Amino acid sequence: MGRALAEHARVHLGGLAVGHQRESELWENLLVSLGERNCVSIWPRWGKCSRRGRSPCQVKGGRVLTHIVRLTHILLPFRHIPLLLSASRSDHPCAWLLAEMFMARMITKEFTFDDMENEVRFSRASLKADPDAAMLHPRADSWLGLISAARDKDALARTAVQEASAFRFVANTRLDAACRSFGRDLAHSLSNDRSGARWHRFFRGTVDDFISQPLADQAAACLAWLTIDEPALAPHRETIERWAEAAKSALEQTEASGQVRGTAMVAKEQLAEDLTRARDGLAVALATLADEHGFGRNYPDGFFIREKKRAKAPKAE
């Protein structure tokens, strides 16, 4: 296995990422290149899968994939890994194989900031503790700063959302109270006769019906009241104007907070991509270091937190 094999694997894995070849053909060619004799032992199982209309890459967790992973892991030297990693983060259903074998787990937007920090701190501590890998420590110097910057944006966004929600709630509550107070005075001045035009200028039905409408509509209607000359409205005019304006402002703030929140979410997604890319680069560097010093193939794994697999529950007898 030399440059020809590395180039062969790179070309075929590139085809895998863009779907130029069927999965079974790609893996067959790759495994034949890796070692013809060793591949023979898995062909019967491969054929069994093919007769069922499934390629080995579609039988996740099956024996075929186990043999493919083991065979590739045994025969593929470290110096060929960087060429294969370029395709391993693709969305193709088979791409997860290489990522699982040779790379740190992918950081996604579903990770909490604390989880991201734990990943980074573990890697930095491991690099610092290993004298042979200490020279790679500067690679991770900026990672915590990236997390802090994204965390600050997220905190600002969450603050904006909560403030907008609080202002909207208070304005809505106080405006409802002002409308009820005005409605009582207006009804009293009309001797509780709510069928006339004077009542309907302000309320088409009951006061409760009026305040149950969307806040934006309620605030707009209350501001329109201010142009009407109504004696019963005079004591409430200032209060209604204050909280109607506050409600309008709170709604505008709510809309703006949504934009801020969206920006923070994009920033977190970008952070996840940046950390994944940087950790992939570190994994390649560690693999190269292991090849140079003759360390075991699992050497890079010690610098990343590995996901613990849940133990299967025992079957009831």
Secondary structure, DSSP 8 states (H G I E B T S, - for coil): --HHHHHHHHHHHHHHHHT-S-HHHHHHHHHHHH-HHHHHTTHHHHHHHHHTT--GGGSTTSHHHHHHHHHHHHH--GGGHHHHHTTTTSSSTTTHHHHHHHS-----TTS-HHHHHHHHHHHHHHHHH-TTTGGGGGGGTTHHHHHHHHHHHHHHHHHHHHHHHHHHHHHHHHHHHHHHHHHHHHHHHTTT--SSHHHHTT-SS-HHHHHTS-HHHHHHHHHHHTTS--GGGGGGHHHHHHHHHHHHHHHHHHHHHHHHHHHHHHHHHHHHHHHHHHHHHHHHHHHHHHHHHT--TTGGGGGS-------------
